[in-house]
Each structure stands twice: as structure tokens, then as C-alpha cells.
Amino acid sequence: MSLMATTRTSPIHHREADVIIVGGGFMGAASAFFLRQRGLSVILLERDMIGQYASGVNFGNVRRQGRYLCQLDLANRSRALWSRLPELIDDDLEFLPSGHMRVCYQQAQIAELEAYAAAPEARELELQVLSGKALRERFPYLGADVVGGSYAPHDGHANPRLAAPAFARAARRAGAEVLEGVEVSQVEKTGSGFRVQTEGQGEFRSAQLLITAGAWGDRLSAQFGEPVPLVPRGPQMSVTEPLPYRLKTVIGVYTQLEEEVVYFRQIPRGNIIIGGCHRATPDMVSRRVSFEPQAMVLQMQQMRRVIPQLGNINIIRSWSGIESYLPDSLPVMGPSSQVDGLYYAFGFCGAGFQLGPGVGEVMAELLSTGQTSTHIDSFHIRRFAAAEQRERVAV
């Protein structure tokens, strides 16, 4: 369902809200919904279509295991929301708590998986590290190269194409103004709040501003004197012909070799969705990125290594999108270090889908109360200014 803004033929005078959100992906749409739950008026501005970029083209992993330990508090909060989404937003995102298996090829990595599972931060995940006979009995279809793995019984998967639009519809029903086709040209602090200037859609004003612009978030943060070293990349995704529905656990590979990383899941309709092995470079001017054929070759080779029986199946579609990555693989999330009333939630490094509901709820809590009970200090934008200062001192 499209949420396209109504075409207007006359100039628009400025409109106001308690909060303006720039960027209509999963984070922005979820934040709009939860802000309305707290009674704040919201205007959500999206340049293209809701969920068009990273939010709608990713793998759909609702995965906590494998995250940095400092992310698990946020991931746990988000996982609790995933279980409540049908009643919360009156929509079905096809979430299946199917379990997630993270396999490895080296004996030494089993100890690393065990150390992760034993960390206090990972307690809620209830991870089971398997090897030897226990691994083969539980997952008899795994290939001979797989020596161990970590099973997360409460992780799973959902449909990324549905997520951001569903939250945007719920936000709109709750009273948020959700506008597509609105390109933001400039954001600035005023004496009473913020002014957001757009191309052909007039001016918007608010007391608080939340930037959830994904791979374009750094361009807006730089306007407030807070540049970050963000790099856009294109995920490489494929989907197979329908097969008998037997692979109900999401499978991912734990390895230090990026070219070998593959992950795949089967949906009840029978298709297997595959990601990993390669990332393309987007054209940020045209806002397009191509699927590169070598990614499909690598994906099939690596999937066959994990499950040899999947070596002779047909790919029926492939696609890519635009994701944002930062050097430490952590997002920018929280208040500005320079400007009161300014907040960020972008740069989720290809791992934001599971976090979406939690990010929305945390940002709404933060904007409405000035604090949050969830640990997000590790994601503060100030870390990049500190890193730049250290580099200058070193030189």
C-alpha cells in the first residue's frame, strides 16, 4: 500500500509538529508510531517511498545472536516487541520465531561461540552450542565442513518489505503526518527549534528533530557540525524457486573470511532467500545499485558447502539496495553532542532489521522524557569526534 503524499499545486506554508523525522525507513516509521503513542505530534518526511532502501531490501533476519554484546540490551527490547506486533500495530510482518543456527568451519571457533553464549549480556538468548554427535543429530543435513554451531531458539525471520510501510500506516492511523516524495534540502537550528527546508514542498518546523535517513544520515548530521565516516554499500540478495518446506531454521555462517559469509532462510511458501558473500557500491546520485552476478555464484558455492543437498536449485530473482556502514560496525543512535533537541538513529551497518521496533520505542522514550532505560551509550555520535581528535594528536 502506498503512502504517497497528495500532489499540491499551490505553495505550502510551513507546518509544525513537536517532532519532525527525516527518513521513512523502518527506524523512522517505528519512531513515528511510538512517538504518537506518547502523545507527541509528528511529521515524517521521506524523499522517495517508505521503506524503499535498506529497510525493504534486506534479508529479514530477526536475529540477536552474533551481535556485539553492547547491542543486546536494545536487541532484547526489540525482540519483546516483535512478539507483540500484530496487536500493537494491527498488522502481520510474517514474523516466525523459527530459530537461528550460526555454523562454523573451524574447531577453534567453537570455543568463541561458547564464550559468547556464556557472556552475561547473552543470557536471554538461551544459546545452545552444538558440535560432534549432538550437531549431527539436530541438523543432519549440514555438510562435512561444518564442525559446530550456535543455536538461538528465539531468533527467527520476517518479511522486510512489509515492515516500514506497516509501521507508517499505524503511525498515520495514530495521527502522524506521513509524507512521501518530499526531498529535504536543508536542516537548521532556530531559536525555538528546527527548520526543515524542502524542494518544492515548503518549510516544516518543530521543537525536536530526529534524523533516520540511513545512508544519507551523515549528510544531514554534517549540517550540524557532526560528520561521520559513513560508507554506503549494496547488499546482494537472491531467492530460489519454491522447494518443499523443510529448512525451518535460519542458517548463517560464522567466519573471519568475509567472502565466505552466507546466510539463508526458507519461507513457508518454499522459496529460499539468500544473502551475503559480496556487497556492491551504490550510485548515491541516482540512488540505485546493481546486483552483481559474481555474488550469486559465491552464494551458491557457500550454501552448497553448508548444505550439500542445495547444490542444484534455481535462482528466480535477485536484487540489491542501499545500506549504511560505519567503521566500528555500530550505529549512530541517541542525542546530538552539539545541538539540543537533535537526535539520530542511522547507520545500522546491515543489521538493523531486528532492531527496528526497539529503536522506534527507545527514540520515542528518549525524545519524550530526555532519557532511556536501554543501553545505547556505545552508539553516541560523539565517538567519531573523539576518534578524530585522537588521530590529530597522533599526527
TORKOL-4160 file (C-alpha; in steps of 0.2 Angstrom, whole numbers, padded with zeros to 4 digits, m for minus):
395
<pt num="1" X="0000" Y="0000" Z="0000"/>
<pt num="2" X="0007" Y="0017" Z="m0005"/>
<pt num="3" X="0008" Y="0032" Z="0007"/>
<pt num="4" X="0011" Y="0044" Z="m0007"/>
<pt num="5" X="0008" Y="0062" Z="m0002"/>
<pt num="6" X="m0006" Y="0071" Z="m0011"/>
<pt num="7" X="0001" Y="0082" Z="m0025"/>
<pt num="8" X="m0001" Y="0101" Z="m0022"/>
<pt num="9" X="m0002" Y="0114" Z="m0035"/>
<pt num="10" X="0000" Y="0129" Z="m0023"/>
<pt num="11" X="0014" Y="0134" Z="m0012"/>
<pt num="12" X="0014" Y="0126" Z="0006"/>
<pt num="13" X="0017" Y="0137" Z="0021"/>
<pt num="14" X="0027" Y="0130" Z="0035"/>
<pt num="15" X="0019" Y="0116" Z="0045"/>
<pt num="16" X="0024" Y="0112" Z="0063"/>
<pt num="17" X="0024" Y="0097" Z="0075"/>
<pt num="18" X="0033" Y="0093" Z="0091"/>
<pt num="19" X="0045" Y="0081" Z="0081"/>
<pt num="20" X="0050" Y="0081" Z="0063"/>
<pt num="21" X="0058" Y="0064" Z="0057"/>
<pt num="22" X="0068" Y="0065" Z="0042"/>
<pt num="23" X="0069" Y="0047" Z="0034"/>
<pt num="24" X="0055" Y="0035" Z="0031"/>
<pt num="25" X="0063" Y="0018" Z="0033"/>
<pt num="26" X="0060" Y="0006" Z="0047"/>
<pt num="27" X="0068" Y="0017" Z="0061"/>
<pt num="28" X="0059" Y="0032" Z="0056"/>
<pt num="29" X="0042" Y="0024" Z="0054"/>
<pt num="30" X="0043" Y="0015" Z="0070"/>
<pt num="31" X="0049" Y="0031" Z="0079"/>
<pt num="32" X="0034" Y="0040" Z="0072"/>
<pt num="33" X="0022" Y="0027" Z="0078"/>
<pt num="34" X="0029" Y="0026" Z="0096"/>
<pt num="35" X="0030" Y="0045" Z="0097"/>
<pt num="36" X="0012" Y="0046" Z="0094"/>
<pt num="37" X="0009" Y="0033" Z="0107"/>
<pt num="38" X="0017" Y="0045" Z="0119"/>
<pt num="39" X="0006" Y="0059" Z="0113"/>
<pt num="40" X="0019" Y="0070" Z="0103"/>
<pt num="41" X="0014" Y="0077" Z="0086"/>
<pt num="42" X="0024" Y="0070" Z="0072"/>
<pt num="43" X="0028" Y="0074" Z="0054"/>
<pt num="44" X="0038" Y="0061" Z="0045"/>
<pt num="45" X="0047" Y="0066" Z="0029"/>
<pt num="46" X="0053" Y="0053" Z="0016"/>
<pt num="47" X="0061" Y="0058" Z="0000"/>
<pt num="48" X="0055" Y="0043" Z="m0010"/>
<pt num="49" X="0044" Y="0029" Z="m0004"/>
<pt num="50" X="0043" Y="0022" Z="0014"/>
<pt num="51" X="0055" Y="0008" Z="0017"/>
<pt num="52" X="0062" Y="0009" Z="m0001"/>
<pt num="53" X="0080" Y="0007" Z="0003"/>
<pt num="54" X="0089" Y="m0004" Z="0017"/>
<pt num="55" X="0073" Y="m0007" Z="0026"/>
<pt num="56" X="0064" Y="m0016" Z="0012"/>
<pt num="57" X="0078" Y="m0025" Z="0003"/>
<pt num="58" X="0087" Y="m0033" Z="0017"/>
<pt num="59" X="0087" Y="m0052" Z="0022"/>
<pt num="60" X="0074" Y="m0051" Z="0035"/>
<pt num="61" X="0084" Y="m0058" Z="0050"/>
<pt num="62" X="0076" Y="m0056" Z="0067"/>
<pt num="63" X="0092" Y="m0061" Z="0075"/>
<pt num="64" X="0100" Y="m0057" Z="0091"/>
<pt num="65" X="0115" Y="m0069" Z="0092"/>
<pt num="66" X="0131" Y="m0063" Z="0084"/>
<pt num="67" X="0128" Y="m0045" Z="0088"/>
<pt num="68" X="0141" Y="m0035" Z="0098"/>
<pt num="69" X="0137" Y="m0038" Z="0116"/>
<pt num="70" X="0134" Y="m0019" Z="0119"/>
<pt num="71" X="0119" Y="m0021" Z="0106"/>
<pt num="72" X="0110" Y="m0035" Z="0115"/>
<pt num="73" X="0100" Y="m0024" Z="0128"/>
<pt num="74" X="0092" Y="m0015" Z="0113"/>
<pt num="75" X="0090" Y="m0031" Z="0103"/>
<pt num="76" X="0081" Y="m0039" Z="0118"/>
<pt num="77" X="0069" Y="m0024" Z="0120"/>
<pt num="78" X="0066" Y="m0026" Z="0101"/>
<pt num="79" X="0063" Y="m0044" Z="0102"/>
<pt num="80" X="0050" Y="m0042" Z="0115"/>
<pt num="81" X="0041" Y="m0030" Z="0103"/>
<pt num="82" X="0042" Y="m0042" Z="0089"/>
<pt num="83" X="0031" Y="m0054" Z="0098"/>
<pt num="84" X="0018" Y="m0041" Z="0101"/>
<pt num="85" X="0017" Y="m0033" Z="0084"/>
<pt num="86" X="0001" Y="m0040" Z="0077"/>
<pt num="87" X="m0009" Y="m0032" Z="0092"/>
<pt num="88" X="0002" Y="m0017" Z="0093"/>
<pt num="89" X="0001" Y="m0011" Z="0075"/>
<pt num="90" X="m0013" Y="m0021" Z="0069"/>
<pt num="91" X="m0003" Y="m0029" Z="0055"/>
<pt num="92" X="0007" Y="m0045" Z="0051"/>
<pt num="93" X="0025" Y="m0044" Z="0047"/>
<pt num="94" X="0026" Y="m0063" Z="0044"/>
<pt num="95" X="0037" Y="m0065" Z="0059"/>
<pt num="96" X="0042" Y="m0083" Z="0063"/>
<pt num="97" X="0052" Y="m0087" Z="0078"/>
<pt num="98" X="0060" Y="m0102" Z="0069"/>
<pt num="99" X="0077" Y="m0102" Z="0077"/>
<pt num="100" X="0094" Y="m0096" Z="0070"/>
<pt num="101" X="0109" Y="m0108" Z="0068"/>
<pt num="102" X="0126" Y="m0100" Z="0066"/>
<pt num="103" X="0138" Y="m0113" Z="0060"/>
<pt num="104" X="0157" Y="m0113" Z="0059"/>
<pt num="105" X="0170" Y="m0122" Z="0050"/>
<pt num="106" X="0185" Y="m0122" Z="0062"/>
<pt num="107" X="0186" Y="m0131" Z="0079"/>
<pt num="108" X="0194" Y="m0115" Z="0087"/>
<pt num="109" X="0178" Y="m0106" Z="0083"/>
<pt num="110" X="0168" Y="m0117" Z="0094"/>
<pt num="111" X="0176" Y="m0110" Z="0109"/>
<pt num="112" X="0172" Y="m0092" Z="0103"/>
<pt num="113" X="0154" Y="m0097" Z="0101"/>
<pt num="114" X="0154" Y="m0104" Z="0119"/>
<pt num="115" X="0162" Y="m0089" Z="0126"/>
<pt num="116" X="0149" Y="m0078" Z="0118"/>
<pt num="117" X="0135" Y="m0089" Z="0124"/>
<pt num="118" X="0142" Y="m0088" Z="0142"/>
<pt num="119" X="0143" Y="m0069" Z="0142"/>
<pt num="120" X="0130" Y="m0061" Z="0155"/>
<pt num="121" X="0124" Y="m0050" Z="0141"/>
<pt num="122" X="0118" Y="m0065" Z="0131"/>
<pt num="123" X="0109" Y="m0074" Z="0144"/>
<pt num="124" X="0092" Y="m0070" Z="0137"/>
<pt num="125" X="0096" Y="m0078" Z="0121"/>
<pt num="126" X="0097" Y="m0096" Z="0129"/>
<pt num="127" X="0110" Y="m0101" Z="0116"/>
<pt num="128" X="0115" Y="m0119" Z="0113"/>
<pt num="129" X="0132" Y="m0123" Z="0106"/>
<pt num="130" X="0132" Y="m0139" Z="0097"/>
<pt num="131" X="0146" Y="m0150" Z="0090"/>
<pt num="132" X="0150" Y="m0168" Z="0086"/>
<pt num="133" X="0136" Y="m0180" Z="0088"/>
<pt num="134" X="0124" Y="m0168" Z="0095"/>
<pt num="135" X="0126" Y="m0156" Z="0080"/>
<pt num="136" X="0123" Y="m0171" Z="0068"/>
<pt num="137" X="0108" Y="m0177" Z="0077"/>
<pt num="138" X="0100" Y="m0160" Z="0077"/>
<pt num="139" X="0105" Y="m0154" Z="0060"/>
<pt num="140" X="0109" Y="m0170" Z="0050"/>
<pt num="141" X="0108" Y="m0160" Z="0033"/>
<pt num="142" X="0124" Y="m0150" Z="0037"/>
<pt num="143" X="0139" Y="m0153" Z="0026"/>
<pt num="144" X="0155" Y="m0161" Z="0032"/>
<pt num="145" X="0165" Y="m0145" Z="0033"/>
<pt num="146" X="0153" Y="m0139" Z="0047"/>
<pt num="147" X="0161" Y="m0143" Z="0064"/>
<pt num="148" X="0150" Y="m0134" Z="0076"/>
<pt num="149" X="0137" Y="m0120" Z="0078"/>
<pt num="150" X="0127" Y="m0109" Z="0090"/>
<pt num="151" X="0108" Y="m0112" Z="0090"/>
<pt num="152" X="0097" Y="m0097" Z="0096"/>
<pt num="153" X="0079" Y="m0104" Z="0099"/>
<pt num="154" X="0070" Y="m0087" Z="0100"/>
<pt num="155" X="0078" Y="m0079" Z="0084"/>
<pt num="156" X="0069" Y="m0080" Z="0068"/>
<pt num="157" X="0064" Y="m0070" Z="0052"/>
<pt num="158" X="0051" Y="m0059" Z="0045"/>
<pt num="159" X="0046" Y="m0050" Z="0029"/>
<pt num="160" X="0056" Y="m0034" Z="0027"/>
<pt num="161" X="0045" Y="m0027" Z="0013"/>
<pt num="162" X="0031" Y="m0026" Z="0025"/>
<pt num="163" X="0039" Y="m0018" Z="0040"/>
<pt num="164" X="0042" Y="0000" Z="0037"/>
<pt num="165" X="0025" Y="0003" Z="0027"/>
<pt num="166" X="0015" Y="m0006" Z="0041"/>
<pt num="167" X="0023" Y="0005" Z="0055"/>
<pt num="168" X="0020" Y="0020" Z="0044"/>
<pt num="169" X="0001" Y="0015" Z="0042"/>
<pt num="170" X="0000" Y="0013" Z="0060"/>
<pt num="171" X="0008" Y="0029" Z="0064"/>
<pt num="172" X="m0004" Y="0038" Z="0052"/>
<pt num="173" X="m0019" Y="0030" Z="0060"/>
<pt num="174" X="m0012" Y="0036" Z="0076"/>
<pt num="175" X="m0012" Y="0054" Z="0070"/>
<pt num="176" X="0006" Y="0056" Z="0062"/>
<pt num="177" X="0008" Y="0065" Z="0046"/>
<pt num="178" X="0017" Y="0054" Z="0034"/>
<pt num="179" X="0023" Y="0062" Z="0018"/>
<pt num="180" X="0032" Y="0053" Z="0004"/>
<pt num="181" X="0041" Y="0062" Z="m0011"/>
<pt num="182" X="0047" Y="0076" Z="0000"/>
<pt num="183" X="0066" Y="0080" Z="m0003"/>
<pt num="184" X="0074" Y="0089" Z="0012"/>
<pt num="185" X="0087" Y="0102" Z="0006"/>
<pt num="186" X="0092" Y="0110" Z="0022"/>
<pt num="187" X="0090" Y="0107" Z="0041"/>
<pt num="188" X="0095" Y="0120" Z="0053"/>
<pt num="189" X="0093" Y="0125" Z="0072"/>
<pt num="190" X="0082" Y="0141" Z="0075"/>
<pt num="191" X="0079" Y="0150" Z="0091"/>
<pt num="192" X="0064" Y="0140" Z="0095"/>
<pt num="193" X="0068" Y="0123" Z="0087"/>
<pt num="194" X="0072" Y="0117" Z="0070"/>
<pt num="195" X="0068" Y="0122" Z="0052"/>
<pt num="196" X="0067" Y="0109" Z="0038"/>
<pt num="197" X="0068" Y="0116" Z="0021"/>
<pt num="198" X="0062" Y="0105" Z="0006"/>
<pt num="199" X="0062" Y="0105" Z="m0013"/>
<pt num="200" X="0045" Y="0112" Z="m0018"/>
<pt num="201" X="0036" Y="0106" Z="m0003"/>
<pt num="202" X="0039" Y="0122" Z="0008"/>
<pt num="203" X="0046" Y="0123" Z="0025"/>
<pt num="204" X="0042" Y="0112" Z="0041"/>
<pt num="205" X="0046" Y="0117" Z="0059"/>
<pt num="206" X="0047" Y="0108" Z="0075"/>
<pt num="207" X="0054" Y="0108" Z="0093"/>
<pt num="208" X="0064" Y="0092" Z="0090"/>
<pt num="209" X="0072" Y="0084" Z="0075"/>
<pt num="210" X="0075" Y="0066" Z="0073"/>
<pt num="211" X="0087" Y="0060" Z="0058"/>
<pt num="212" X="0084" Y="0042" Z="0052"/>
<pt num="213" X="0090" Y="0045" Z="0035"/>
<pt num="214" X="0100" Y="0029" Z="0033"/>
<pt num="215" X="0114" Y="0030" Z="0020"/>
<pt num="216" X="0111" Y="0049" Z="0019"/>
<pt num="217" X="0111" Y="0052" Z="0038"/>
<pt num="218" X="0129" Y="0058" Z="0038"/>
<pt num="219" X="0125" Y="0072" Z="0025"/>
<pt num="220" X="0112" Y="0079" Z="0037"/>
<pt num="221" X="0122" Y="0077" Z="0053"/>
<pt num="222" X="0136" Y="0086" Z="0044"/>
<pt num="223" X="0125" Y="0101" Z="0043"/>
<pt num="224" X="0125" Y="0102" Z="0062"/>
<pt num="225" X="0144" Y="0100" Z="0063"/>
<pt num="226" X="0144" Y="0081" Z="0066"/>
<pt num="227" X="0151" Y="0072" Z="0051"/>
<pt num="228" X="0153" Y="0054" Z="0052"/>
<pt num="229" X="0163" Y="0042" Z="0041"/>
<pt num="230" X="0148" Y="0033" Z="0034"/>
<pt num="231" X="0150" Y="0021" Z="0019"/>
<pt num="232" X="0135" Y="0016" Z="0008"/>
<pt num="233" X="0135" Y="m0002" Z="0002"/>
<pt num="234" X="0123" Y="m0013" Z="m0008"/>
<pt num="235" X="0118" Y="m0030" Z="m0001"/>
<pt num="236" X="0117" Y="m0044" Z="m0013"/>
<pt num="237" X="0101" Y="m0054" Z="m0011"/>
<pt num="238" X="0094" Y="m0069" Z="m0021"/>
<pt num="239" X="0078" Y="m0080" Z="m0020"/>
<pt num="240" X="0076" Y="m0098" Z="m0026"/>
<pt num="241" X="0062" Y="m0107" Z="m0034"/>
<pt num="242" X="0049" Y="m0115" Z="m0022"/>
<pt num="243" X="0055" Y="m0131" Z="m0014"/>
<pt num="244" X="0047" Y="m0142" Z="m0001"/>
<pt num="245" X="0047" Y="m0133" Z="0016"/>
<pt num="246" X="0060" Y="m0142" Z="0026"/>
<pt num="247" X="0073" Y="m0129" Z="0031"/>
<pt num="248" X="0064" Y="m0120" Z="0045"/>
<pt num="249" X="0079" Y="m0114" Z="0054"/>
<pt num="250" X="0088" Y="m0098" Z="0048"/>
<pt num="251" X="0106" Y="m0103" Z="0044"/>
<pt num="252" X="0121" Y="m0091" Z="0045"/>
<pt num="253" X="0140" Y="m0094" Z="0044"/>
<pt num="254" X="0152" Y="m0088" Z="0057"/>
<pt num="255" X="0169" Y="m0085" Z="0049"/>
<pt num="256" X="0183" Y="m0072" Z="0048"/>
<pt num="257" X="0183" Y="m0073" Z="0029"/>
<pt num="258" X="0170" Y="m0060" Z="0023"/>
<pt num="259" X="0169" Y="m0068" Z="0005"/>
<pt num="260" X="0163" Y="m0084" Z="0013"/>
<pt num="261" X="0149" Y="m0077" Z="0024"/>
<pt num="262" X="0132" Y="m0083" Z="0018"/>
<pt num="263" X="0115" Y="m0084" Z="0026"/>
<pt num="264" X="0099" Y="m0091" Z="0020"/>
<pt num="265" X="0081" Y="m0095" Z="0026"/>
<pt num="266" X="0066" Y="m0104" Z="0019"/>
<pt num="267" X="0049" Y="m0096" Z="0020"/>
<pt num="268" X="0033" Y="m0107" Z="0021"/>
<pt num="269" X="0029" Y="m0104" Z="0003"/>
<pt num="270" X="0045" Y="m0114" Z="m0001"/>
<pt num="271" X="0057" Y="m0101" Z="m0008"/>
<pt num="272" X="0074" Y="m0099" Z="0000"/>
<pt num="273" X="0081" Y="m0082" Z="0002"/>
<pt num="274" X="0100" Y="m0080" Z="0001"/>
<pt num="275" X="0111" Y="m0065" Z="0006"/>
<pt num="276" X="0129" Y="m0062" Z="0009"/>
<pt num="277" X="0146" Y="m0065" Z="0000"/>
<pt num="278" X="0148" Y="m0048" Z="m0008"/>
<pt num="279" X="0142" Y="m0030" Z="m0007"/>
<pt num="280" X="0141" Y="m0018" Z="m0021"/>
<pt num="281" X="0144" Y="0001" Z="m0022"/>
<pt num="282" X="0129" Y="0011" Z="m0024"/>
<pt num="283" X="0127" Y="0026" Z="m0035"/>
<pt num="284" X="0121" Y="0039" Z="m0022"/>
<pt num="285" X="0116" Y="0052" Z="m0035"/>
<pt num="286" X="0104" Y="0041" Z="m0045"/>
<pt num="287" X="0101" Y="0031" Z="m0028"/>
<pt num="288" X="0102" Y="0015" Z="m0037"/>
<pt num="289" X="0113" Y="m0001" Z="m0035"/>
<pt num="290" X="0115" Y="m0016" Z="m0046"/>
<pt num="291" X="0115" Y="m0034" Z="m0041"/>
<pt num="292" X="0132" Y="m0041" Z="m0047"/>
<pt num="293" X="0132" Y="m0059" Z="m0054"/>
<pt num="294" X="0148" Y="m0065" Z="m0045"/>
<pt num="295" X="0138" Y="m0063" Z="m0029"/>
<pt num="296" X="0126" Y="m0076" Z="m0034"/>
<pt num="297" X="0140" Y="m0088" Z="m0039"/>
<pt num="298" X="0148" Y="m0086" Z="m0022"/>
<pt num="299" X="0131" Y="m0088" Z="m0013"/>
<pt num="300" X="0128" Y="m0104" Z="m0021"/>
<pt num="301" X="0145" Y="m0111" Z="m0018"/>
<pt num="302" X="0144" Y="m0107" Z="0000"/>
<pt num="303" X="0127" Y="m0113" Z="0003"/>
<pt num="304" X="0132" Y="m0129" Z="m0005"/>
<pt num="305" X="0146" Y="m0130" Z="0007"/>
<pt num="306" X="0134" Y="m0128" Z="0022"/>
<pt num="307" X="0120" Y="m0140" Z="0015"/>
<pt num="308" X="0126" Y="m0150" Z="0000"/>
<pt num="309" X="0108" Y="m0155" Z="m0005"/>
<pt num="310" X="0105" Y="m0137" Z="m0010"/>
<pt num="311" X="0118" Y="m0138" Z="m0024"/>
<pt num="312" X="0106" Y="m0139" Z="m0039"/>
<pt num="313" X="0092" Y="m0127" Z="m0037"/>
<pt num="314" X="0087" Y="m0112" Z="m0047"/>
<pt num="315" X="0088" Y="m0094" Z="m0043"/>
<pt num="316" X="0072" Y="m0084" Z="m0049"/>
<pt num="317" X="0076" Y="m0067" Z="m0044"/>
<pt num="318" X="0090" Y="m0056" Z="m0037"/>
<pt num="319" X="0090" Y="m0038" Z="m0030"/>
<pt num="320" X="0101" Y="m0025" Z="m0020"/>
<pt num="321" X="0098" Y="m0009" Z="m0010"/>
<pt num="322" X="0107" Y="0004" Z="m0001"/>
<pt num="323" X="0113" Y="0001" Z="0017"/>
<pt num="324" X="0125" Y="0012" Z="0028"/>
<pt num="325" X="0140" Y="0006" Z="0036"/>
<pt num="326" X="0152" Y="0014" Z="0049"/>
<pt num="327" X="0170" Y="0009" Z="0054"/>
<pt num="328" X="0166" Y="0001" Z="0070"/>
<pt num="329" X="0150" Y="m0008" Z="0064"/>
<pt num="330" X="0139" Y="0001" Z="0077"/>
<pt num="331" X="0125" Y="0013" Z="0073"/>
<pt num="332" X="0123" Y="0031" Z="0077"/>
<pt num="333" X="0109" Y="0032" Z="0089"/>
<pt num="334" X="0105" Y="0045" Z="0103"/>
<pt num="335" X="0106" Y="0064" Z="0105"/>
<pt num="336" X="0117" Y="0076" Z="0096"/>
<pt num="337" X="0133" Y="0081" Z="0105"/>
<pt num="338" X="0131" Y="0098" Z="0098"/>
<pt num="339" X="0113" Y="0103" Z="0097"/>
<pt num="340" X="0099" Y="0102" Z="0109"/>
<pt num="341" X="0084" Y="0094" Z="0103"/>
<pt num="342" X="0093" Y="0085" Z="0089"/>
<pt num="343" X="0093" Y="0066" Z="0089"/>
<pt num="344" X="0100" Y="0052" Z="0077"/>
<pt num="345" X="0096" Y="0034" Z="0073"/>
<pt num="346" X="0105" Y="0029" Z="0057"/>
<pt num="347" X="0120" Y="0019" Z="0051"/>
<pt num="348" X="0114" Y="0001" Z="0057"/>
<pt num="349" X="0128" Y="m0007" Z="0046"/>
<pt num="350" X="0117" Y="m0020" Z="0038"/>
<pt num="351" X="0110" Y="m0027" Z="0054"/>
<pt num="352" X="0096" Y="m0015" Z="0059"/>
<pt num="353" X="0080" Y="m0025" Z="0054"/>
<pt num="354" X="0078" Y="m0034" Z="0070"/>
<pt num="355" X="0082" Y="m0018" Z="0080"/>
<pt num="356" X="0068" Y="m0008" Z="0071"/>
<pt num="357" X="0054" Y="m0009" Z="0084"/>
<pt num="358" X="0066" Y="m0007" Z="0098"/>
<pt num="359" X="0074" Y="0008" Z="0090"/>
<pt num="360" X="0057" Y="0016" Z="0087"/>
<pt num="361" X="0052" Y="0014" Z="0105"/>
<pt num="362" X="0069" Y="0019" Z="0113"/>
<pt num="363" X="0069" Y="0035" Z="0102"/>
<pt num="364" X="0052" Y="0039" Z="0107"/>
<pt num="365" X="0056" Y="0037" Z="0125"/>
<pt num="366" X="0072" Y="0047" Z="0123"/>
<pt num="367" X="0063" Y="0062" Z="0114"/>
<pt num="368" X="0048" Y="0062" Z="0126"/>
<pt num="369" X="0057" Y="0060" Z="0143"/>
<pt num="370" X="0076" Y="0065" Z="0139"/>
<pt num="371" X="0082" Y="0048" Z="0144"/>
<pt num="372" X="0080" Y="0029" Z="0141"/>
<pt num="373" X="0081" Y="0014" Z="0151"/>
<pt num="374" X="0090" Y="0005" Z="0137"/>
<pt num="375" X="0109" Y="0005" Z="0135"/>
<pt num="376" X="0113" Y="0015" Z="0119"/>
<pt num="377" X="0129" Y="0025" Z="0125"/>
<pt num="378" X="0140" Y="0015" Z="0114"/>
<pt num="379" X="0131" Y="0022" Z="0099"/>
<pt num="380" X="0133" Y="0040" Z="0103"/>
<pt num="381" X="0139" Y="0051" Z="0089"/>
<pt num="382" X="0152" Y="0059" Z="0100"/>
<pt num="383" X="0163" Y="0044" Z="0097"/>
<pt num="384" X="0168" Y="0050" Z="0080"/>
<pt num="385" X="0173" Y="0067" Z="0086"/>
<pt num="386" X="0184" Y="0058" Z="0099"/>
<pt num="387" X="0192" Y="0047" Z="0086"/>
<pt num="388" X="0196" Y="0062" Z="0075"/>
<pt num="389" X="0204" Y="0071" Z="0090"/>
<pt num="390" X="0215" Y="0056" Z="0094"/>
<pt num="391" X="0221" Y="0055" Z="0076"/>
<pt num="392" X="0226" Y="0073" Z="0076"/>
<pt num="393" X="0235" Y="0071" Z="0092"/>
<pt num="394" X="0244" Y="0056" Z="0085"/>
<pt num="395" X="0250" Y="0066" Z="0070"/>
